[in-house]
């Protein structure tokens, strides 16, 4: 019997080849899209789960509020690690991680490289994290000062195929001994380093200052220790260690707090968005949205299948009647049609696997992720996919099977199709579901694209266009000033300025005491040269910018509008702020607010001081050069030649400021690409169903159309008659889709401090686009039916 079901199912699929192709194609596309998105969702959720005991590893982060200053950061004080070991036996391993905001120059013989992914760590680094060592002992490779472990790719760059163990590598002007080689860190880690140095090589480790937060701290708790209970004990440590008796309670009553909290290692990538993240993280909300899109695409494919099969019910009515007259029971017919549905689903699964395999490299490139089917999936994936196909086939085919098997022979041979007629309401409802999802996705695509365009084109308070950023000015040393003077003499170069940071990059925070305020405030600090306003086109609102011509400007600052408001100064010029160095700095100007961070955050209070002034904590790390773009290749060639003349063989590396800033919105760009692709696929799947339904509807009404034309109906009238039913349901879908899309996109836009407001025009465009595509789809059949000679449909009457 089973063999008969399969053979009959295959024959029917082959008999109605066009209909079968539409059915299988829609289901295959939906399955392929769902599988690809699920691969991406799995990858995003896999970050840092490859570490042994990852569930016990946490990063210690800081939340603090004092006065009007709010901190939420990954940086913690150096003293924290030793304190945790001393006070809490529950801590199995604790380590500090130090990173470098600028590249370090590494030299091996004649080879010179700029290394940007560098870190210094305590000796426990390779005991805590599962980065396999290809050479060296994980307990000792970072024990001695001036020891370094290289990534395997980095080791090959410096030493080729020779063993680097014991070799000397000069990093930042200091000699380090290579003690180990590690496998390159997996892509799904929340940080990536090409070399890891012993943290004992650097000063400041014995600092007892709790406010000097310059390190990341990671801990591994012992088995069975609760994260929440441990965090509660951290609060008591803060009270004991950082405050004198009674001071903490009074401080808290004023609305202040200082809280260390634990971030589970596997949660950092999707759930952490603090100041000082080691790399740009993903977003759990986006991953959830993508998962929902996968379900919607799969739902569209199943709905499309049900629509097409029920539409074919009339074509198989006499077949059902003959089978029933020959003795077939309703149960047998139901099983037959379910077998056809399952067979169709299995064919669609095969097509989905082929399509998914072909599209996987392009999808991975689009999402900027090295996507692949994980090896651990295969043992359960091989049996699971056919089972999934069978389940989808049964769920999708149960209603069509019940409709087809319910036809009564006596009425079928008289031409009455009661079951098919009754299923028309369901088909219309399914069209409504399909286009509701499609319109919502189109509207979402328009909102995401418009928000991304807003982010990339909003007035930031500075001009990011036509600015080249040199990433490695440090090798110039004292030749930096003559180098810039030479650049300025080139007609295509307008100005050049050095700084320790630039918009789109990390700004260090500094706690300062301000004139007239009892409590300290935190400012974002940038050290720069006087030419920076000309390079970035900053606008001065009060006073002047920093100048070399004023000797007192070595202890001067320029603050932004937000800082002036935070400090409560209506006339800031001449006021003073005092950082931890206890050197008072006087305010000489107020600059218009500019967005040095992404538009996810509001503008923060900031201060700019001279790069070579008294606030000289950081060296020149970047050089910004404003150019004219008439002859960019020639300008870049001049820059390269001049660099080689002044840098004495050091490699030149540069970026463009607008590209650096745009990189802050990689998540949004990926979201926009995904919405565009899958909104298009949703429309494609929905239109496959409409195409089949239009074919069925025009075939059913062929004689009616012939009679109407004989009685004088025009072609436009016939077209209106045939399309108004489809148009009505597509228009009705807007009523459901618009509120749903509005609520969902408003939820997404809440992640931005600066955002667009979805207006009626977006939803009108989505609705009209869906209606236009739907009418074009059905016009293939309706135009043919409306223009066909009446004699073709009436010759047998």
Buried (B, 14 or more C-beta within 10 A) or exposed (E): EEEEBBEBBBEBBEEBEEBBEBBBBBBBBBBBBBBBBBBBBBBBBBBBEBBEBBBBBBBBBBBBBBBBBEBBBBBBBBBBBBBBBEBBEBBBBBBBBBBBBBBBBBBBEEEBBBBBBBBBBBBBBBBBBBBEBBBBEBEEBBBEBBBBBBBBEBBBBBBEEEEBBEBEBBBBEEEBBBBBBBEBBBEBBBBBBBBBBBBBBBEEBEEEEBEBBBBBBBBBBEEEBEBEEBBEEBBEBBBEEBBEEEEBEEBBEEEBBBBBBBBBBBBBBBBBBBBBBBEBBBBBBBBEBBBEBBEBBBBBBBBBBBBBBBBBBBBBBBBBBEBBEEEBEBEBBBBBBBBBBBBBBBBBBBBBBEBBEEBBEEBBEBBEBEBEBEEEEEEEEEEEBBEBBBEBBBBBBBBBBBBBBBBEBEBBEEEBBEBBEEBBEBBBEBBBBBBBBBBBBBBBBBBBBBBBEBBBEEEBBBBBEBBBBBBBBBBBEEBBEEBBEBBEEBEBBBBBBBBBBBBBBBBBBBBBBBBEBEBBBBBBBBBBBBBBBBBBBBEEEBBBBBBEEEEEBBBBBBBBBBBBBBBEBEEBEEBBBBBBEEEBBBBBBBBBBBBBBBBBBEBBBBBBBBBBBBBBEBBBBBBBBBBEEEEBEEBBEBBEEBBEEBBEEBEBBBBBBBEBBBEBBEBBBBBBBBBBBBBBBBBBBBBBBBBBBBBBBBBBBBEBBBBBBEEEBEEEEBBBBBBEBBBEBBBBBBEBBBEBBBEBBEEBBEBBEBBBEBEEEBBEEBBEBBBEBBBEBBBEBBBEBBEBEBEEBBEEE
